């Protein structure tokens, strides 16, 4: 009896037959999406192959090591797709999942507001029913990737007479329509990853209400759980941002390909003990005992995060998930970033006060300082202030673990059942 090939063997044969660097990125991602190899852990009836998450990660590694372009990543595949698979209707999945697996849609997250960050349920953005549409008015902030997103997840208040958690609804929104204004927010890194978004009489089809009116809090909770798990993980992203506004879909796929056999490159925004140790050696600080100790602690934290990520996934796949693991993973990530920031400035010394904001300035800075990756090291140190806030602050994560995992009593929250319209803004 002939042996049945495993998924990785099937993928390698498929890549040998189907990978073509001369395709556009859109054509390659369409081919990858139609085959089920884009999101192979999704169900076969919804553009996947029904693989386990561990097998799906092996798929990503295989595509990278083959020298092809990996699947789209970001809010669409990591958050919207899984949320739709859990809460969406068949019609919603059929209409929205194809753009996610093929990278033709890029999503952002319209959750936080100026007066509702950590207290997300206190948001005031309103959605009012008008026939077979909802009309949305409001102001969102800290929207990652909003300037290149053509679609968005939106949580808005649809019932001001209900308690604040009960009056929310979850929508999928077209960002390219009239009434959507995106204003980038420049960070001290020099980049504009975050934005504020103004919504004025924005129209959303009733068919794009996910989970039903008033059920937005549990749907958003699903999305946030996936976000926290992703932020605490160790998987590398795709080679290029997806969606029509990023400008990559018409470019040659081969320009985004990995070198065959090459490992994933470290993120410029992640602390990395090996890179910092190399910089310390180059600057003559490698024998400093305090710095060596901090580098060892940073390395240990990186390894613990990676192994705990694999452990959490193994428990999830075995049907025995560990309560609170996503929250603990996010806190561990934040602690690692803060230590990486401190070690970076200890290594760079006075040179850590220098930064550059464009390619020409980066080259000049690194030539002057003699420190390879100088700008990237400073950038991840400057960026380290953000992750402990976004996606739920460390304090919020501790509250969740204390109340939902350890069973500690909740802090007093007077007026929790007061209709949202009668509550003062937080």
N, C-alpha and C positions, 0 to 999 in steps of 0.2 A: 504494500500500500504506500502510495507516494506521500512524503511528508509535507504537511501544509506549512507554507512560509509564514513566518511571524510578521508583525506589522513593520518592523524596521527593514527587514529584507524586502518586503513589498514596496516600501517607500524608496529604498535605494534603487530598485529596478525602475520605479516610476520616475525618479529624478533623472536617471540615465537616459530615459526616453523623452522626457518632457521639458527638462530645464533648457532654456535658451536665453543666453544673456542679451541677445539682440531684441527680445521683446520689450515693449514698454513695461514699466512697473505695473500699470493698470492691467495689461494683458497677462503678466505673470501672476499677479495676485488673483485675477479672475480664474486662471487655470488652477491655481492652488486651492481656491475656494470651492470650485466645482468638484474637485477631486475628494474633498473632505479632509485634506491634509492641513488646511489652514487652522481649524479649531477641532482637532481630531478627538478631543474628549467630549465634544457635544454629541447628542444623539444622532444616529444615521439619518433619521427622518428630518432633522434640522441641520443639515450641512456639515455634519461631523462623521465620525467613524465609531463612536461608542467606546473609545479607549479609556483606560484609567488615566488619571492625571499624571502619574509617574511615566506612563508610556507616552503621553502627550509631550512631556518635557524631553523625553528621549527623541521624539520626532523633531523638535526644535533644534536640539544639538546635532542631529544627523543632517538636517538641511544646512546648518551653518558649516559643519565640517565638510560637507560635499562641495561647498563653494557657491551655493545658491542663496537667494534672498529669503529670509525667514518671513513668517506671516505677519500681518499687521498686528500691532499692539496698541494699548492705550485704553481710554475710557470705553470705547465701543466693545472690543473683544473681552476686556477684563471686567467691566461693570455692567454695561447695558445688556449685552448678550446673555450673561448668566441671570440677570434680573428678569429679562423677558422669558427665559426658559422656565423660570419658577412662577412668574405671575402673569405673563402675557397670554393673550388669546391666540388661537391658531392663525387668525388673520394678521395680528400684529407681528407674530414671528415670521410669517410668510413675506410681509412687506418690509420689515426692518432688518432681519438677520442677514439677507444677502449683501446689503451694503456694508455690513460689519465684517463679514468673512472675506470680502474682496477688497476692502480698504477704500471703497469709493465714498464712504461716509466717515466723517470724523466727528466725535461727540465731545461736548464739554458738560460740566455739572453745574446747573443753576440751583444751588442749595442755599449757601450762606448769604446773609444780608448784613448791612451795617449795624443793625440792632439785633441780629440773630445769627451769631456765629456758633459759640459753644451751645447756646440754647436754641438749637435749630427749630424746635417746635414753636418758638415764639415768632416765627417769620410772619411778615405782613403782606407780601406779594399776593394779590387777589386774582382769582380766576372766576368769571361770572358766565353762566350758561347763556348762550344766545342761539336757540334753535339747535342745529347739529354741530355747533362750534362752541368753544370756550374763548372768552376775551380776557387777556391777561394784562395787568398793569402792575409794575413794581420795579424794584432796584435790587440787583444782586451784586455781590462783590467776592473777591478772591477766586475768580473763575479761571482755573488753569486751562490754558490752550484755547480760550474763547476766541482769540483773533484768527485762528485757523480752523475753527469748528463750523461745519455747515448744519449740524444738528445738536440738540441738547436734551439732557434730562432736566426736568423742572419740577420742583415741589412748590405748590402754591396753595393758598387758603381758599377753599371753596364754600366754607360754612362758618361765618363769624359768630353764629349763635351756639356752636358746639364748643366743648372744651378744646384747648389748643391742640392737643394731639389728635383729636377726633375730627377736626375740620380741615384736614390737609388732603391733597390729592397729588398724584404723580403723573406727569405728562411727558410725552416726547414731542419736541418742538423744532420747527424749521427755523434756523438762525438766519437764513438769507432773505427773510421777508421784511417788508417795510415795518418800522416800529421797533426794530432791534438795533440798539446802538452799543457797540463794544468800545470801551476806552481802556487801552493797555495801561498797567501800573508798572512803572520802572522800579526795579529792586536795586539794592546796593551792590548786587553782583553786576549790574549793568544790563541785565536781561529784563524781558517783560513776559514772564511765564504766567503771571496773574493779570486779571482784568476786572473791571467793573462793567456791568451790563445793565442797560436801561431798557425796560420793556413798556412800550406805549401802544395800547390797543392791539396787542399781538394776538393773532388768531390761531387756535389749535383745534383741529378736527376732533369731535367727540370720540372718534374711533381710536385716537391716540392717547386716551386716558387709560393708564395701566392700573389694573387691580380694582377699579371701581371708585366712584366718588366717595370721599371721606376715608379711603383706605390707604392714603399716601404714606402714613407713618410706618406701617410694617413693610411696605414696598421699599421705601427709602432705607429702612433698617437693613434689608437684604443687600441693597447696593453698598451701604457703608461697611457691612461685614466683609463683602468681597474686597472693598478698597483697603480695609485695614489688613486683611490677609495678604493682599498684593504688596502693600508698602512694607510689610515685615519679611517678605520673601527675598530670594536671591536670583531670580531669573532675569536675564538680560532682555532688553526691549528689541524692537524691530530696527531695521537699518534706516528707516525713513519715516517721517510722520505721514499719516494717511490723510485722505480727504481731498476735495478739489481745490481748496484754498492754499494748501501747503506748496503746491507747484511741482510735486514729484511724480504724479501719475503718468505724465506724458514723457518722462525721462527714461533713458535706457536702463533696463533692469540690472544689467551687468555692472553699472556704476555703483550700485548699492550692495553688491555681493561681497561675501566674506571670502578671504583667502582660504582655499581648501585646507582643512585640518587646523585652522587657526582657532584659538579659544575666543570667547566673547571678550571684547574690550571692556575694561572697567569704566564705570560711569564717572564723568567729571564731577558729579555732585555727591559721590559716595566717598567717605574716608577709606583709605586703603593703606594698611600698615606697610606693605611691601614698597609702595611708592614713597611713603614718608621715610622709611628706613634708607632707601637709596638716596633721597635728598639729604638726610642726615650724614650719610657717609661722604657725599660730595662736598658738604660744607664743613666737615671735620668735627661733627658732633657725635659721631657714632659711639664713642666711649663714655659719653656723659651718662652716669648711672641713673639719674632721675628720668632722663629721656628714654633710655633703654627700657626701664620699667614700664613707662607709659606705652611704648610701642608694643611690648609684650602683651599688656592688658588689652590694647586695641586689637591685636591679632587674635587673642583668645575670644574676645567678644564677636569678632567677625566669624570665627569658626563656630561658636555657639549658635549664632543666628542662623547660619547655614544648616547646621545639624538639627536645630529645633524646627526649622522650616520643613525639612524632610520628614522629621518625626511627626509633625502635625499633619502633613499630607498622608503619611502612611496610616495614621489613626483615622483620618477622614475616610480613606478608601476602605478601611476595614469595618466601617460603620460604628466606630467608637471614638468620635471626635472629643477632644479635650476642651471643656468649657473655658471660654476666655482666652484661648490660645492666640487668636488674632489680636486682641487688645494687648496681651503681654508681648507679642512679637513687635507691635508698633512701638511700645515703650522701649523695648530693647534696641530697636533701630534708632530711636531718638537719642538714647543714651550714647550709642556708638557714634552718632554724628557729632554730638557735643564733645566727646573725648577726641574725636578726629580733628575737630576745630582747634581745640586747645593744643594738641600735639603739633598741628600744622604751624601755628604761630610760634610755638617753642622752637621748632626746627628753623623756620625762616627768620626769626628774630626781627630786626628792624626792617628787613626786606618784605616782611609780611604786610607792611603798610602800603606797599606798591601794588597796584592792580592795573589791568588793561581791559579795554572794552571792545576792541575790534582786532581783526587778524594782524594788521600792520603793527598796531601798538603791542600786541602780544609778542610778536617776533622781536620787536625792539627791546621789550622788557626782558625777555629771556636771554637775549644776547648780552644785555647790560649786566644782569644779575648772575648769569652763568648757571641758572637753576632750570633744568628741564622741567616742563610742566608747571612753571611758576604760576602762571595765570590760572590754570585749572585747580591747583592746590588752594590758592587764595579763594577762588570761586566757591569750592565746596565748603570752605570754612565760613565764608560769608552766608552761604545758603543754609547752614546748619541751624539758623534761628527759625526757619520756616516749618520744618516737619513736626516739631513738638507742638505746633499750633494747629496746622491744617489737618483735616481728616479726623478731628476730635482731639483736643489738647490732652496732654498727659494727665491733667486733673480729671478730665472726663473719663479717660480710660481707667483710672484708679477707681472712680466711682462705680463704673460698670462692673469691674472685677469684684469690688467689695460687696456690691448689692446682689449681683446676679450669680456670682460664682461662690463667694464665701458666705452669702446669706446674711450679711450685716444689715442693720436697719437703715432705711433710707433717711437722708437728711429731710427735715421739715420743708415741705413745699406748699405753703398756704395758698389757697385760691386755685388749686389745680383744676377744679371742676368749673371754675367761673368761665362763662362764654368768652371766647377770644376777643370779641368786639368790646367787652367791658374791662379788659385787662389793660393796665398801662404798659407802654412799650418798655422792654427790658433795656 
